[in-house]
Amino acid sequence: MNIRHLGQSDEDEVAPESGLPGAGARPWRYLSLNGSEPQPIDGAVVEEALACITVNGQELATFMCTPRDLPEMALGFLYNEDIIAGLDDVRALTVSKGRTCVDVWLRDAEFAPPRRAIITAGCGGGVTFDDLSAAHAPLVSDLTATPEQLAELMRRLHLGAAVYQQARGIHTAVLADPCPPGQECFLLQVEDIGRHNCLDKLQGAALLAGVATRDRILLSSGRISSEMINKARRLETPIVCSRTSPTSLSVALAEAWNMTIVAYLRQDRMRVYTHPERVFSRSVGQSRH
């Protein structure tokens, strides 16, 4: 599969700009008041832009996103929407020179996107438990992690978020393994203004890197909604962690799909909403109503 920018020669067909320093943030001078007088600060703000995905020459989806890791986002979105099963389904992928569109050409020339393009800010409005619960079988996994391991992973999540450290105002997601202190546990990390975009980028990055997502830990800086847990189920990550809250529908789906939601994960504090046996070795009483 070829991945390139318009305007590049064939000899320049390399992975896109996702690794460039500063990608995802722009310089901006602002005034900071932290005392008696405001002080000018040469800082940065997170980039936000409109980007589209076309499939076989027809527009499929439009996103508000951080315009980096666009191939990863496109591939992950197509995988999470069950349009592709892997890279073998993709013949070519091109990123426009202005980083505003990703053109994907499938080996299935007969695939046609729906008549109306999908416009998404990452909200699954209108979905119900019945709509989603039948989409996946319960996840079978023996993966476990201790509270200490999860707390350490969440601590590292923010330390490894380069754009967040530069400009704040951006979500990040990580695919990780539980491992002893001092070892490198992170497999992949991505950033975007949209928490849902992060999971698409994470899936796409895993496809491109040949990294298996099954039986890994997923960590997110954003709220766990029904759409987030649905994408996590596609990733087949049995433990899903967040610094913030889950929703009632995401908790119900995680319970049905045999997935563990750990929320408000900060240092030695956390709330385990579903299937706590993956985190706590002894039985702990839990009310699910």
C-alpha positions in Angstrom: 0.0 0.0 0.0 1.4 3.4 -1.0 1.1 6.4 1.4 2.1 9.8 0.1 1.3 13.5 -0.1 0.2 15.1 -3.3 3.1 17.1 -4.6 5.7 14.4 -3.6 7.6 12.4 -6.1 7.3 8.6 -6.1 10.8 8.5 -4.6 9.4 10.4 -1.6 6.7 8.0 -0.6 7.4 7.8 3.1 5.3 7.9 6.2 3.5 11.3 6.5 4.4 14.2 8.7 3.1 12.8 12.0 6.6 12.7 13.6 7.5 16.3 12.7 8.4 18.5 15.8 5.5 20.9 16.5 3.0 19.1 14.3 -0.4 19.6 15.9 0.3 23.0 17.6 0.9 26.5 16.3 2.9 29.3 18.0 0.8 31.9 19.7 1.7 34.8 22.1 -0.7 35.2 25.0 -0.9 37.2 28.2 -0.6 35.2 31.5 -1.8 36.6 34.8 -0.1 34.8 37.7 0.6 37.7 40.0 0.2 41.5 39.9 1.0 42.1 36.2 0.1 40.2 33.1 3.2 38.7 31.3 3.5 38.0 27.6 4.2 34.3 26.9 5.4 32.8 23.7 3.4 29.7 23.8 1.3 27.5 21.5 -2.3 26.6 20.7 -3.5 23.2 19.4 -4.3 23.0 15.7 -7.9 22.3 14.7 -8.9 21.8 11.1 -11.5 20.2 8.9 -10.3 16.9 7.2 -12.2 14.5 5.0 -11.9 10.9 4.0 -12.8 9.8 0.5 -13.1 6.1 -0.5 -12.8 5.1 -4.1 -13.1 8.8 -5.1 -16.2 9.5 -3.1 -16.4 11.4 0.2 -17.2 9.2 3.1 -16.6 11.3 6.3 -15.6 14.7 7.5 -13.9 15.4 10.8 -12.9 18.3 13.0 -9.5 17.1 14.1 -5.8 17.8 14.7 -4.3 17.6 11.3 -1.6 15.1 12.0 -1.5 11.3 11.8 -4.2 11.6 9.1 -3.4 8.2 7.4 -3.7 6.5 10.8 -7.0 8.2 11.5 -8.4 7.3 8.1 -7.3 3.6 8.3 -8.5 3.3 11.9 -11.8 4.9 11.1 -12.4 2.5 8.1 -11.4 -0.5 10.3 -13.6 0.6 13.2 -16.5 1.1 10.8 -15.9 -2.5 9.5 -15.2 -1.2 6.0 -11.7 -2.8 5.9 -10.4 -5.8 7.8 -6.8 -4.9 7.4 -4.2 -3.2 5.2 -4.6 -5.9 2.6 -8.0 -4.3 1.7 -6.3 -1.0 0.8 -4.7 -0.5 -2.6 -3.4 3.1 -2.0 -3.7 6.1 0.3 -2.9 9.7 -0.5 -2.8 12.7 1.8 -3.5 16.0 0.2 -0.7 18.6 0.3 -2.6 20.9 2.6 -3.4 18.0 5.0 -7.1 18.5 4.4 -8.1 15.2 2.8 -7.2 11.5 2.8 -8.0 9.6 -0.4 -8.3 5.9 0.1 -8.6 3.4 -2.7 -9.8 -0.1 -1.8 -9.1 -3.3 -3.7 -12.8 -3.7 -3.7 -13.7 -1.4 -6.6 -17.4 -2.0 -6.0 -17.5 -0.4 -2.6 -19.6 2.7 -2.6 -19.9 5.1 0.4 -23.4 6.1 1.6 -25.0 8.9 -0.4 -24.6 11.4 2.5 -21.2 11.9 3.9 -20.7 11.2 7.6 -20.0 14.5 9.5 -18.6 13.6 12.9 -17.3 15.4 16.0 -17.2 12.0 17.7 -20.7 11.9 19.0 -22.8 8.8 18.4 -26.2 10.6 19.0 -29.2 8.4 19.0 -27.6 5.0 19.5 -29.1 2.7 22.1 -28.0 -0.4 24.1 -29.9 -2.6 21.8 -28.4 -1.0 18.7 -24.9 -1.7 19.9 -24.9 -4.7 22.3 -25.6 -7.2 19.6 -22.8 -5.9 17.4 -20.1 -7.8 19.4 -19.8 -11.0 21.4 -18.4 -10.8 25.0 -14.6 -10.4 24.8 -12.7 -13.5 26.1 -9.5 -12.4 27.7 -7.3 -13.4 30.7 -5.5 -10.0 30.8 -5.1 -8.6 34.3 -3.4 -5.5 35.7 -2.8 -4.3 39.2 -4.0 -0.9 40.4 -0.4 0.2 40.7 0.4 -0.7 37.1 -2.7 1.2 35.8 -1.8 4.3 37.9 1.8 4.2 36.5 0.5 3.9 33.0 -1.8 6.9 33.4 1.0 8.9 34.9 3.2 8.2 31.8 0.3 8.9 29.4 0.5 12.6 30.1 4.3 12.7 30.2 4.4 11.2 26.8 1.9 13.5 25.2 4.1 15.8 23.2 1.5 18.3 21.9 -0.2 18.3 25.3 3.0 19.3 27.0 3.5 22.1 24.4 0.0 23.5 24.2 -2.5 21.6 26.4 -6.0 21.4 25.1 -5.7 18.0 23.3 -6.6 14.4 24.0 -4.3 11.5 24.0 -4.7 7.7 23.9 -2.2 4.9 24.5 -2.0 1.2 23.8 0.0 -0.5 26.5 0.9 -3.7 28.3 1.0 -4.2 32.0 4.6 -4.5 33.0 6.9 -4.0 36.0 8.2 -0.5 37.0 11.1 0.7 34.9 10.2 -1.2 31.8 8.7 0.4 28.6 5.0 -0.5 28.6 3.7 1.8 25.9 3.3 0.4 22.4 1.6 3.3 20.7 0.5 6.8 21.6 -1.5 9.4 19.6 -3.0 12.8 20.1 -6.0 14.7 18.7 -8.5 17.3 19.8 -11.2 14.6 19.5 -11.0 11.7 21.9 -12.8 9.5 19.4 -10.3 10.5 16.7 -7.6 9.3 19.0 -9.0 5.7 19.0 -9.2 5.8 15.2 -5.6 7.0 15.0 -4.5 4.4 17.5 -6.1 1.6 15.4 -4.6 2.9 12.2 -1.2 3.3 13.8 -1.4 -0.3 15.0 -2.3 -1.5 11.5 0.6 0.3 9.9 3.1 -0.8 12.6 1.9 -4.4 12.6 1.1 -4.2 16.4 -1.7 -6.5 17.7 -4.2 -4.6 19.8 -5.9 -7.6 21.3 -5.3 -8.2 25.0 -3.7 -4.8 25.6 -4.7 -1.9 27.9 -6.3 1.1 26.4 -5.8 4.5 28.2 -7.6 7.7 27.2 -7.6 11.2 28.6 -11.2 11.6 27.5 -14.6 10.5 28.7 -15.7 6.9 27.9 -18.9 7.2 25.9 -20.7 4.4 24.0 -18.8 5.2 20.8 -15.5 5.1 22.7 -16.3 1.6 24.2 -17.5 0.4 20.8 -14.1 1.4 19.3 -12.3 -0.2 22.2 -14.2 -3.4 21.6 -13.0 -3.3 17.9 -9.5 -2.9 19.3 -10.3 -5.9 21.6 -8.7 -4.2 24.6 -10.3 -5.8 27.7 -9.2 -3.0 30.1 -10.2 0.6 29.2 -8.9 3.4 31.4 -9.7 7.1 31.6 -8.9 10.1 33.8 -12.6 11.1 33.6 -16.0 9.5 33.6 -17.9 6.8 31.8 -21.5 7.1 30.6 -24.4 4.9 31.6 -24.5 3.4 28.1 -20.7 2.7 27.9 -20.9 1.0 31.3 -23.8 -1.2 30.2 -22.0 -2.2 27.0 -18.8 -2.9 28.8 -20.7 -5.2 31.2 -22.3 -7.0 28.3 -19.0 -7.3 26.3 -16.9 -8.5 29.3 -14.7 -5.4 29.4 -13.3 -3.6 32.4 -13.8 0.2 32.7 -11.5 2.0 35.1 -12.4 5.7 35.4 -11.1 8.7 37.4 -7.7 7.0 37.3 -5.3 9.3 39.2 -2.3 8.1 41.3 -3.8 5.9 44.0 -7.4 6.7 43.2 -9.7 5.0 40.6 -13.2 3.7 40.1 -13.7 0.3 38.5 -17.2 0.2 37.0 -17.3 -3.2 35.3 -15.5 -6.6 35.7 -13.3 -5.6 38.6 -11.7 -9.1 38.7 -9.2 -8.0 36.2 -7.9 -5.4 38.6 -8.5 -6.7 42.0 -7.3 -10.2 42.9 -9.9 -10.7 45.7 -13.6 -10.5 45.3 -15.0 -7.0 46.0 -18.6 -6.3 46.5 -20.1 -4.2 43.6 -23.5 -2.8 43.0 -24.4 -2.6 39.3 -27.7 -0.7 39.7 
